[in-house]
């Protein structure tokens, strides 16, 4: 079974290559990575060698239907500020998963607009395959805008925050 870091590295390598689809099977585990499609990554663990699990087809349309509806209004809001956005650093999602703005439902958010952050500050958590991954800032600066909602599904490479870098 692949570790989350190995899957991240695969995603980065495939993103930089001209490969559009990558499939890997090992010991009953299967991973499929696709580019140029809303279905970015899927992972499934088979119950047994004789009974393959076919769950990829059902979740994909839900992701495809939900993502454009939320992305379009944000894109329309950001279009007038295109010149400003060019100077801002984007903190992007390193994986597909669920975005969480705070460490627990009753805790304060990690960051909000106006907060000063330093390099390696934790800005959010992304849950992928029941693992909670802390996402750190790559730059020092000020949070200008949070681009996603708490509990929202995010894609690999999707901008999460706009930061005015120092």
C-alpha positions as CSV (number, residue, x, y, z in Angstrom):
1,X,0.0,0.0,0.0
2,X,1.3,3.5,-0.9
3,X,1.8,6.1,1.7
4,X,0.2,9.5,1.4
5,X,3.6,11.1,0.7
6,X,4.3,8.7,-2.2
7,X,0.9,9.5,-3.6
8,X,1.6,13.2,-3.4
9,X,4.9,12.6,-5.3
10,X,3.1,10.6,-8.0
11,X,0.6,13.4,-8.4
12,X,3.4,16.0,-8.8
13,X,5.3,13.9,-11.3
14,X,2.2,13.2,-13.4
15,X,1.2,16.8,-13.3
16,X,4.6,17.9,-14.7
17,X,4.6,15.1,-17.3
18,X,2.6,14.7,-20.5
19,X,0.9,11.6,-19.2
20,X,-2.9,12.0,-19.0
21,X,-3.7,8.8,-17.1
22,X,-1.8,6.6,-14.6
23,X,-3.0,3.3,-13.1
24,X,-1.2,1.3,-10.4
25,X,-2.3,-1.9,-8.7
26,X,-0.5,-3.7,-6.0
27,X,-1.7,-6.3,-3.3
28,X,-5.4,-5.5,-3.9
29,X,-4.9,-1.7,-3.8
30,X,-5.6,0.3,-6.9
31,X,-4.8,3.9,-7.6
32,X,-5.9,5.8,-10.7
33,X,-4.7,9.4,-11.5
34,X,-6.1,11.4,-14.4
35,X,-5.3,14.8,-15.8
36,X,-7.4,17.2,-17.9
37,X,-10.6,15.9,-16.2
38,X,-12.4,16.8,-13.0
39,X,-11.8,13.4,-11.6
40,X,-8.2,13.9,-10.4
41,X,-7.5,10.9,-8.3
42,X,-9.2,7.9,-7.0
43,X,-8.0,5.2,-4.6
44,X,-9.7,2.0,-3.7
45,X,-8.7,-1.0,-1.5
46,X,-10.3,-4.2,-2.7
47,X,-12.1,-6.4,-0.2
48,X,-10.6,-9.5,-1.7
49,X,-8.7,-10.5,-4.8
50,X,-11.8,-12.2,-6.3
51,X,-14.2,-9.4,-5.8
52,X,-13.1,-6.1,-7.4
53,X,-14.6,-3.0,-5.9
54,X,-16.2,-0.7,-8.5
55,X,-17.0,2.6,-6.7
56,X,-15.2,5.1,-9.0
57,X,-18.1,5.7,-11.3
58,X,-20.7,6.8,-8.8
59,X,-18.7,9.5,-6.9
60,X,-17.2,11.1,-10.0
61,X,-20.4,12.7,-11.3
62,X,-21.1,14.2,-7.8
63,X,-17.7,15.9,-7.7
64,X,-18.2,17.1,-11.3
65,X,-21.6,18.5,-10.6
66,X,-20.6,20.2,-7.3
67,X,-17.3,21.7,-8.2
68,X,-18.3,24.0,-11.1
69,X,-21.3,25.4,-9.2
70,X,-19.1,26.7,-6.4
71,X,-16.1,27.6,-8.7
72,X,-18.1,29.9,-11.1
73,X,-19.3,32.5,-8.6
74,X,-15.8,32.8,-7.1
75,X,-14.3,33.2,-10.5
76,X,-16.7,36.0,-11.3
77,X,-15.9,37.8,-8.1
78,X,-12.1,37.5,-8.8
79,X,-12.2,38.6,-12.4
80,X,-12.4,42.4,-11.7
81,X,-9.4,42.0,-9.3
82,X,-7.2,40.2,-11.9
83,X,-4.4,42.8,-11.6
84,X,-4.4,42.6,-7.8
85,X,-4.4,38.7,-7.9
86,X,-1.3,38.6,-10.1
87,X,0.8,40.1,-7.3
88,X,-0.7,37.8,-4.6
89,X,0.7,34.4,-3.7
90,X,-1.7,31.5,-3.9
91,X,-1.6,28.7,-1.4
92,X,-2.9,25.7,-3.3
93,X,-4.2,22.3,-2.3
94,X,-1.5,19.6,-2.6
95,X,-4.1,16.9,-2.8
96,X,-7.8,16.0,-3.3
97,X,-9.7,16.0,-0.1
98,X,-12.0,17.9,2.3
99,X,-10.9,21.4,3.4
100,X,-11.1,22.2,7.2
101,X,-10.4,25.8,8.4
102,X,-9.9,24.7,12.1
103,X,-8.4,21.8,13.9
104,X,-11.8,20.8,15.4
105,X,-15.4,22.0,14.9
106,X,-15.4,24.0,18.2
107,X,-12.0,25.5,17.7
108,X,-11.0,28.9,16.1
109,X,-9.9,28.9,12.5
110,X,-6.2,28.6,11.7
111,X,-6.2,31.8,9.7
112,X,-8.6,34.5,8.5
113,X,-8.2,37.5,6.2
114,X,-5.9,40.1,7.8
115,X,-3.9,37.5,9.8
116,X,-0.1,37.6,9.5
117,X,1.5,34.3,8.7
118,X,5.1,33.1,8.5
119,X,6.6,30.4,6.4
120,X,5.6,26.9,7.6
121,X,2.6,28.3,9.6
122,X,-0.4,25.9,9.5
123,X,-3.2,27.5,7.5
124,X,-5.7,24.6,7.2
125,X,-6.2,20.8,7.3
126,X,-7.1,18.7,4.3
127,X,-8.6,15.3,5.0
128,X,-7.8,12.6,2.4
129,X,-8.5,8.9,2.9
130,X,-9.2,9.4,6.6
131,X,-5.9,11.1,7.1
132,X,-5.8,14.7,8.3
133,X,-3.0,16.6,6.6
134,X,-1.8,20.0,8.0
135,X,-1.2,22.4,5.1
136,X,1.6,24.9,5.7
137,X,2.3,28.3,4.1
138,X,5.2,28.6,1.8
139,X,5.7,32.3,2.3
140,X,5.6,35.0,5.0
141,X,2.8,37.5,4.5
142,X,-0.8,38.5,5.2
143,X,-3.9,36.4,4.4
144,X,-5.9,38.5,1.9
145,X,-8.7,36.0,1.1
146,X,-9.9,32.5,1.9
147,X,-11.1,31.0,-1.4
148,X,-12.9,27.9,-0.1
149,X,-15.5,27.2,2.5
150,X,-15.1,24.9,5.6
151,X,-16.0,21.3,4.7
152,X,-15.7,21.9,0.9
153,X,-14.2,19.3,-1.3
154,X,-11.0,20.6,-3.0
155,X,-9.0,19.4,-6.0
156,X,-5.3,19.0,-6.4
157,X,-3.8,22.4,-7.3
158,X,-6.9,24.3,-6.3
159,X,-6.1,27.7,-4.8
160,X,-7.1,27.9,-1.1
161,X,-5.8,31.2,0.1
162,X,-4.5,34.5,-1.4
163,X,-1.5,35.9,0.5
164,X,0.2,39.3,0.2
165,X,3.8,38.0,0.4
166,X,6.4,40.0,2.2
